[in-house]
Each structure stands twice: as structure tokens, then as C-alpha cells.
Amino acid sequence: MWENIKNSVIEIGEIARFFIRFFREFFRKGYEFREMLRQCFFLGYKSLGLVAITGFIIGLVITIQSRPTLIKFGAEAWLPGMISVSLVREIVPVITALICAGKIGSGIGAELGSMKVTEQIDAMEVSGTNPFKYLVVTRVTAVTLMVPLLVVFADAISLYGGYLGVNLRGAISWDLYWTQVMESLSFGDIIPSISKTFFFGFAIGIISCYKGYTTQHGTEGVGRSANAAVVVSSLMVFVLDLVAVQITDLLQLI
Amino acid sequence: MSLKTGYGTETETSGTVIYLENLCKSFGENKVLRNFNLRLNKGENIVILGRSGSGKSVLIKCIIGLIKPDSGIIRVLEQDMSGIGLRELDQIRSRVGFLFQSNALYDSMTVRENLEFPLRRHRREMSEEEVARLVEEALTNVGLPHTINMMPSELSGGMRKRIALARTLILKPEIILYDEPTTGLDPITAGEISDLMIELGKKYHTSSIIISHDMHCVKKVAEKIVMLIDGKCYQEGTYEQLRASENEAVKKFFES
């Protein structure tokens, strides 16, 4: 028990040091811009399909599930407005971030972990490259930029899923649906929900890189790092979401 | 040439490319290196022999600056490695090749990109044509020009080792540090790698420190053997001298 607490405190300290090192290296001269763009392609573009499918299904399912409740209150006409607020404000950012934590987080954790145990990181260092800047700074920056873009994309797809959901049992024209969606959404819904996804992306990137970069105990450690990257970054998404909601509430944007 | 060291004045010949004095390194309670001394002269091939976990890999990682020693002097190509700046360290690393035990080929890159990587980092001013020519030359040297567009995962163990050797040699280093170059290879491939090390060493006039347990490789490549036992330079000599040694700890290596 005491040992576990001690190890947790040590790990928090190590993450804090990693976090500080990230910002130090980020502002140091010589940015690996090409590698960062390559990572944006791999981490962002390659996740589009998965994010699109989940966004579409979420939009469709939420609409189908919400309809009976609204019918009970005779408020079926509010369906587009209600689902758009739920999707854009909360469901799509969190679900997309969790999908990214699973796909991107495990990928980074396993990739950096295997590079660590097979001495590829050392090889990079002796090749005149700062491995932290080349591997960590580029990946964290790429994830921080890509998660918000993926969320915006998933928002659009999920609202399209919502349109189909409304039309499964009812009938609403394309124009009317989008008019109702746009009327219900305000900047107070969109800006906080997009802003928090930068933090989701940063948390996924930094935690996954930390877990991968500090892998120990050979190939067994690689599996552990990939797993821990997903678990811890998913948990962090929820914690950050809670904090974001509190801040939004304090600023009276809800 | 006489150089002032932290331990008094030491005589260091102008032909010395690596000089270690009283090198110490511990991991917690485990003292891996205890006042280890070594001198590698230009054109010389030294083999470090010792049991697994005796600190051989730690020793060469200290030389290249991947691990910081607790105390002692490391001088590589007349550059003191203690307190060395990043730029100077990179310059030294461009003149010292390191062949990793696990080859350390970048899995996400093709063979061509693996070989281009150190060139693009250390020789930023080099033209595309020159980079392509050097990659081709390095692959021809190791007899694998046809693998240029292959991924490391498509190569056999021996081929991976040859590509790693080609990557190490592409910058034409003056010194090469080999970390168990024949481990995990069958005897025939291990013999080929040993021959290749000798051949390329002669071609590029390199000096080398080789860590190995493979006595066939040791016999072939070693001009001098240093026994690393209990973190110290326990005994040194040629292969024949050490094989004839009456010391029990030394004899065990040559009996097996």
C-alpha cells in the first residue's frame, strides 16, 4: 500500500518533469516541422475514417434514443435542436477524444516503447538528432492540433447522422433541419467545446509519449506502455472534461 | 603529447583516439565500472570481453555520451567528454560510429531512409545526388544494394546487421564501437559479419572497440583483448596470450 503511494508520487513527479521538458524543447531553436507534418498525416488523416463512422453512428443513435422521450412531452419538433446541443457540446468531443486516446494513444505508446527497447532512440541520438524533439515534441504538437480538427469533422458527420435519424420515423427537410440546428447552437456552445479538445489532444499526446518514451523491461514493457497510454489518457479526457464544464459554468456560457 | 588530466599529468601519445582513466559508473548499489582504464590507438581493434551484465555496453555508451559516468576521464579524438556542449558532442558523434546490439534500424523507415538519416543530420549541406551516391556505396560495401527500398521487417537477422553496419559506416567514422555484433546470428553469418568488419575497417582505416562473447569473432578481429571483470580492466593481451593464461577467471572464457 505504502509502496504503491510512493510509486504513484514518483510517477507524478516524472510526468511533471516530462511536461516541463516538453515546453523547454518546444521553444528551443530547430523545429522538426517536416516530421510534425508527417505525424499530422498519420495521426490525423489516418483517423478520419474511424472518427467519421463513430460520429455518424453516435448522431444516429442519440436521435433515435431521444425521440420517444420528446414525443412523451409533445416536443418532437425540438429534436434537431436538442440533439445538436448534446452532440456538439459534450458527446462528440468526448467520444472523439476517447477514440483518439485508443487509436493514437496506443499507437504512440507502442511505437515509442518499441523504439526505446530496441535502442532506436539511442541510435537517433548518436545520429545527431535530439530524439525528444524529433519524436515527442512533433507527436504531441500533431495530436494537439489534430484532435480539434477531428472533433469538428465528427460534429458535422454526427449532425448528418442526426438528420437521417430524424427522418427514419418522421419527415423533415434538409433546410429546416439545418435551420433548427443552427438556431439552437450559439458561440457559447461551440467555442468552449472546441477549446477543450486542444487540451484533450495535448493530454493524449503527452501521456502517450511519456509512457512510450520511458518504457522499460523489454517487449513486455511495450505492451504495458501501450495499455497504460490508453487507460491514463482516457481517464485524463474525463478529468479535463469535468474541469472544462466547471470553467464554462463559471463563465456562464452554459 | 602531454595532457593535463584531473588525476595529474598523463602521457598520451598522439596516436590515441580513445582514452579512459579511472572511469566509474554505478546504478544504485550496483557498481558497474570501478576505475576502468583503457587506451585505444589509431588503427587498433580492441575487444572487451566480460560476462553478461559486467558493464561492457555501459562502457561504450559512456564513451559515446549516451550514459554519463559518475567520475573519471573520457577523451575521444582529443576531446574531453566531461561537460561537453551539445554541438561539440554531435561533432564527435559524427566521427564515431556505433553498431547497436539490436541493430536499432528505424522500423518506420525504408533501408534507404535509414541510411540517409545520419547523413541528413550530420551533413546538412550535402546535395541529394551525393546522399544517393553514399547510400548506394554503403549498401554495395555490405553486399545488399537490392534491399534499398525494403523495410527492416522484410530483412533477415544477418541482413539487418549488415544494413546497420552500412548505416554506421556511411559517415566514414574514424572510430567504430561494436556492441555484440554477432549475437543472435548463426555461425556462418557471424563469420561473414566478422570478415566484413575486418574488411571495412581496413578500407576506411577505422579504429574499433568491439564487445563480444563470440570467441570465433574475438579470435578473428581482436588485436588486443581487455578482460572486464568486477568493473575493472582485469587483464589484457593478445588472443594467444590470454588463452595461455593460468588465471581461472580468464581461462573460463577460452575453455567454452
Interface residues (C-beta under 8 A of the other chain):
Chain A: E111 S114 M115 T118 E119 Q120 D122 A123 M124 E125 V126 S127 G128 T129
Chain B: K61 I64 L66 D90 R93 S94 V96 F98 F100 Q101 S102 N103 A104 L105 Y106 D107 S108 F117 P118 R121 H122
